Amino acid sequence: MTQSFLLTTIDQASGGMAVTVHHRRGPLSARALFDPTSVRPRLALLPVPDGPVVVRDVLRARRPAARARAVIRLFIDYYRDRVAWMALLVTSVLLCYVGGLVMFWFHAEALGEGGPAISWYAHWMLDSTFGFLALTPALFLIMPLAAWAASAAATVVPRLTSWCYTVVAGVAFAFVTIPGPIAHNLLVGRGTWVANRVTDVIGNPAATLPPAHHYPVLADLTQQLGFGVPVYVALVAFSLPLVRLAVRPGYALATLRYDPNVDAVADRA
């Protein structure tokens, strides 16, 4: 999303200039985040006056209905570009399956919470697929909001765009997963209908399982958030260049092979 202005009046007096502007938000663009090389800013140049420049910023209060329409428009503008859908798919797979593998190790192995009588990779795929189906809709909402926050940060410090998106999306996703342990235990955990059917098909229902360690609900949720924040922030940080590479593989590879000395020699010639 870009920040643009509507120039309404220009008054020149005594060599100075008085400018009245209105804020106008441009459409939220997924391509500006995931394909920044294709976005070119448009600049409007004004003659430099001899005296001081006075800028009057006009802000109009929005009604609640207008704010609601603006939020809906934000999501429509973001998902209008197919890049946004590809970014959603890549990010969701990365967070739910790679992140799910890390969280599987944390809960099943490090905390000793155990699982059904199936192999570890079947257990991981079961939990991660459940997470993919449950968390992709949440990520559908998180990514445009994180992109909006990143675009707002870019108006202050442009180089913080990627970092702001990474932190906002990763932390927000971690907070959404806080009820994950409870939902897991109720739906796909040991002893549930789904876990028993999977065990009948690909596991060993007669196997003797080691006792699982049970934690208080508050401790379970706190552990999920504390371990999830760095994991998901790191994975979102990895997903950003991954999506950019998928969008423009030729440009990304050319950037990796770029030698600045070649241009320097050409300029001297």
FIKE-395758 format. One record per residue (C-alpha): z, x, y; residue number from 1; residue in one letter. Coordinates in nm, 3 decimals. Layout:
        w        u        v  seq  type
        Z        X        Y  NUM     a
...
# end
This chain:
        w        u        v  seq  type
    0.000    0.000    0.000    1     m
   -0.088    0.126    0.343    2     t
    0.075    0.065    0.676    3     q
   -0.168   -0.064    0.939    4     s
   -0.130   -0.204    1.286    5     f
   -0.301   -0.472    1.491    6     l
   -0.370   -0.337    1.836    7     l
   -0.325   -0.626    2.078    8     t
   -0.305   -0.486    2.430    9     t
   -0.366   -0.160    2.607   10     i
   -0.261   -0.126    2.968   11     d
   -0.340    0.191    3.157   12     q
   -0.156    0.257    3.478   13     a
   -0.075    0.574    3.665   14     s
   -0.237    0.785    3.396   15     g
   -0.014    0.641    3.122   16     g
   -0.072    0.389    2.845   17     m
    0.130    0.090    2.723   18     a
    0.039   -0.023    2.370   19     v
    0.160   -0.337    2.195   20     t
    0.120   -0.335    1.816   21     v
    0.198   -0.574    1.533   22     h
    0.294   -0.452    1.186   23     h
    0.053   -0.562    0.918   24     r
    0.103   -0.465    0.557   25     r
   -0.211   -0.380    0.368   26     g
   -0.255   -0.491    0.004   27     p
   -0.045   -0.312   -0.256   28     l
   -0.278   -0.076   -0.441   29     s
   -0.209    0.060   -0.788   30     a
   -0.499    0.301   -0.743   31     r
   -0.326    0.464   -0.446   32     a
   -0.050    0.569   -0.687   33     l
   -0.240    0.639   -1.009   34     f
   -0.574    0.752   -0.861   35     d
   -0.486    0.898   -0.519   36     p
   -0.805    1.106   -0.499   37     t
   -1.011    0.787   -0.461   38     s
   -0.811    0.661   -0.162   39     v
   -0.921    0.775    0.181   40     r
   -0.721    0.682    0.492   41     p
   -0.900    0.523    0.784   42     r
   -0.798    0.651    1.125   43     l
   -0.846    0.494    1.466   44     a
   -0.852    0.742    1.752   45     l
   -0.749    0.653    2.105   46     l
   -0.824    0.861    2.413   47     p
   -0.534    1.083    2.514   48     v
   -0.391    0.963    2.846   49     p
   -0.271    1.193    3.118   50     d
    0.072    1.032    3.134   51     g
    0.331    0.903    2.885   52     p
    0.252    0.652    2.609   53     v
    0.481    0.350    2.569   54     v
    0.457    0.166    2.237   55     v
    0.605   -0.181    2.201   56     r
    0.650   -0.282    1.839   57     d
    0.641   -0.658    1.783   58     v
    0.818   -0.782    1.470   59     l
    0.806   -1.147    1.376   60     r
    1.070   -1.305    1.155   61     a
    0.929   -1.460    0.838   62     r
    1.032   -1.790    0.694   63     r
    1.158   -1.797    0.332   64     p
    0.838   -1.965    0.212   65     a
    0.629   -1.693    0.377   66     a
    0.842   -1.425    0.215   67     r
    0.796   -1.585   -0.126   68     a
    0.420   -1.596   -0.076   69     r
    0.427   -1.231    0.030   70     a
    0.606   -1.132   -0.293   71     v
    0.356   -1.327   -0.504   72     i
    0.071   -1.167   -0.311   73     r
    0.223   -0.825   -0.377   74     l
    0.193   -0.872   -0.754   75     f
   -0.154   -1.025   -0.729   76     i
   -0.282   -0.736   -0.518   77     d
   -0.127   -0.480   -0.751   78     y
   -0.267   -0.621   -1.074   79     y
   -0.607   -0.696   -0.925   80     r
   -0.707   -0.340   -1.014   81     d
   -0.758   -0.265   -1.384   82     r
   -0.586    0.070   -1.330   83     v
   -0.260   -0.122   -1.297   84     a
   -0.304   -0.277   -1.643   85     w
   -0.384    0.058   -1.801   86     m
   -0.080    0.211   -1.631   87     a
    0.136   -0.076   -1.762   88     l
    0.014   -0.022   -2.118   89     l
    0.055    0.357   -2.111   90     v
    0.397    0.342   -1.946   91     t
    0.525    0.069   -2.176   92     s
    0.414    0.251   -2.493   93     v
    0.566    0.575   -2.366   94     l
    0.899    0.422   -2.266   95     l
    0.939    0.193   -2.567   96     c
    0.816    0.421   -2.846   97     y
    0.890    0.775   -2.723   98     v
    1.197    0.655   -2.537   99     g
    1.277    0.437   -2.837  100     g
    1.272    0.744   -3.062  101     l
    1.523    0.921   -2.838  102     v
    1.745    0.615   -2.814  103     m
    1.718    0.563   -3.192  104     f
    1.854    0.913   -3.248  105     w
    2.129    0.854   -2.992  106     f
    2.252    0.526   -3.138  107     h
    2.182    0.566   -3.509  108     a
    2.256    0.937   -3.552  109     e
    2.468    1.067   -3.263  110     a
    2.687    0.756   -3.236  111     l
    2.670    0.675   -3.608  112     g
    2.580    0.308   -3.564  113     e
    2.362    0.316   -3.874  114     g
    2.091    0.069   -3.972  115     g
    1.931   -0.117   -4.263  116     p
    1.832    0.049   -4.591  117     a
    1.489    0.164   -4.473  118     i
    1.345    0.501   -4.377  119     s
    1.425    0.645   -4.036  120     w
    1.066    0.611   -3.915  121     y
    1.049    0.246   -4.025  122     a
    1.379    0.187   -3.848  123     h
    1.241    0.354   -3.533  124     w
    0.916    0.153   -3.544  125     m
    1.109   -0.172   -3.596  126     l
    1.342   -0.110   -3.302  127     d
    1.066    0.025   -3.075  128     s
    0.829   -0.265   -3.146  129     t
    1.110   -0.508   -3.070  130     f
    1.171   -0.319   -2.745  131     g
    0.800   -0.314   -2.662  132     f
    0.771   -0.690   -2.694  133     l
    1.093   -0.758   -2.503  134     a
    1.066   -0.498   -2.226  135     l
    0.696   -0.499   -2.134  136     t
    0.738   -0.821   -1.929  137     p
    1.023   -0.653   -1.740  138     a
    0.808   -0.347   -1.680  139     l
    0.536   -0.582   -1.554  140     f
    0.771   -0.666   -1.266  141     l
    0.928   -0.324   -1.221  142     i
    0.611   -0.120   -1.170  143     m
    0.473   -0.309   -0.866  144     p
    0.816   -0.304   -0.702  145     l
    0.848    0.070   -0.766  146     a
    0.498    0.122   -0.625  147     a
    0.596   -0.080   -0.318  148     w
    0.907    0.135   -0.270  149     a
    0.697    0.449   -0.312  150     a
    0.448    0.332   -0.051  151     s
    0.733    0.259    0.190  152     a
    0.870    0.610    0.133  153     a
    0.522    0.755    0.191  154     a
    0.524    0.626    0.548  155     t
    0.819    0.859    0.615  156     v
    0.757    1.156    0.383  157     v
    0.421    1.128    0.201  158     p
    0.503    1.391   -0.061  159     r
    0.793    1.177   -0.187  160     l
    0.560    0.902   -0.314  161     t
    0.553    1.013   -0.678  162     s
    0.923    1.101   -0.686  163     w
    1.026    0.769   -0.535  164     c
    0.815    0.575   -0.785  165     y
    0.956    0.778   -1.073  166     t
    1.321    0.732   -0.977  167     v
    1.294    0.361   -0.890  168     v
    1.095    0.268   -1.202  169     a
    1.303    0.483   -1.438  170     g
    1.642    0.370   -1.308  171     v
    1.536    0.003   -1.291  172     a
    1.407    0.018   -1.649  173     f
    1.734    0.179   -1.763  174     a
    1.933   -0.105   -1.604  175     f
    1.712   -0.364   -1.774  176     v
    1.786   -0.204   -2.112  177     t
    2.165   -0.230   -2.070  178     i
    2.188   -0.544   -2.292  179     p
    1.963   -0.369   -2.547  180     g
    2.238   -0.281   -2.798  181     p
    2.364   -0.639   -2.807  182     i
    2.013   -0.785   -2.846  183     a
    1.938   -0.527   -3.116  184     h
    2.248   -0.612   -3.318  185     n
    2.178   -0.985   -3.296  186     l
    1.806   -0.976   -3.380  187     l
    1.703   -0.663   -3.574  188     v
    2.030   -0.484   -3.655  189     g
    2.182   -0.435   -4.001  190     r
    2.247   -0.769   -4.173  191     g
    2.014   -0.979   -3.957  192     t
    1.737   -1.192   -4.105  193     w
    1.462   -0.962   -3.973  194     v
    1.632   -0.645   -4.102  195     a
    1.687   -0.804   -4.445  196     n
    1.322   -0.912   -4.476  197     r
    1.199   -0.566   -4.373  198     v
    1.436   -0.410   -4.625  199     t
    1.299   -0.638   -4.900  200     d
    0.942   -0.531   -4.822  201     v
    0.964   -0.156   -4.750  202     i
    1.327   -0.062   -4.817  203     g
    1.583   -0.062   -5.095  204     n
    1.808   -0.371   -5.086  205     p
    2.027   -0.223   -5.362  206     a
    2.102    0.099   -5.172  207     a
    2.460    0.179   -5.076  208     t
    2.479    0.221   -4.699  209     l
    2.731    0.441   -4.520  210     p
    2.973    0.253   -4.295  211     p
    2.849    0.197   -3.944  212     a
    3.062    0.286   -3.646  213     h
    3.123   -0.007   -3.412  214     h
    3.202    0.037   -3.043  215     y
    3.348   -0.209   -2.792  216     p
    3.081   -0.401   -2.605  217     v
    3.160   -0.237   -2.270  218     l
    3.145    0.110   -2.425  219     a
    2.815    0.026   -2.597  220     d
    2.656   -0.090   -2.272  221     l
    2.789    0.205   -2.073  222     t
    2.656    0.453   -2.329  223     q
    2.317    0.284   -2.318  224     q
    2.295    0.315   -1.939  225     l
    2.437    0.666   -1.912  226     g
    2.202    0.812   -2.171  227     f
    1.908    0.591   -2.075  228     g
    1.879    0.683   -1.706  229     v
    1.776    1.050   -1.752  230     p
    1.558    0.965   -2.053  231     v
    1.361    0.691   -1.880  232     y
    1.331    0.874   -1.547  233     v
    1.189    1.176   -1.732  234     a
    0.943    0.958   -1.925  235     l
    0.823    0.777   -1.612  236     v
    0.773    1.117   -1.450  237     a
    0.558    1.216   -1.748  238     f
    0.367    0.886   -1.749  239     s
    0.242    0.929   -1.392  240     l
    0.024    1.239   -1.451  241     p
   -0.071    1.097   -1.792  242     l
   -0.217    0.784   -1.632  243     v
   -0.387    0.991   -1.364  244     r
   -0.543    1.207   -1.634  245     l
   -0.666    0.896   -1.815  246     a
   -0.814    0.752   -1.496  247     v
   -0.995    1.067   -1.385  248     r
   -1.015    1.315   -1.672  249     p
   -1.301    1.505   -1.513  250     g
   -1.118    1.552   -1.186  251     y
   -0.794    1.650   -1.359  252     a
   -0.966    1.911   -1.575  253     l
   -1.160    2.044   -1.278  254     a
   -0.834    2.081   -1.088  255     t
   -0.684    2.278   -1.375  256     l
   -0.986    2.513   -1.378  257     r
   -1.012    2.545   -1.000  258     y
   -1.010    2.902   -0.868  259     d
   -0.945    2.922   -0.491  260     p
   -1.089    3.275   -0.478  261     n
   -1.435    3.134   -0.545  262     v
   -1.434    2.929   -0.225  263     d
   -1.286    3.219   -0.032  264     a
   -1.570    3.447   -0.140  265     v
   -1.828    3.178   -0.058  266     a
   -1.682    3.130    0.291  267     d
   -1.697    3.503    0.363  268     r
   -2.057    3.517    0.246  269     a
# end
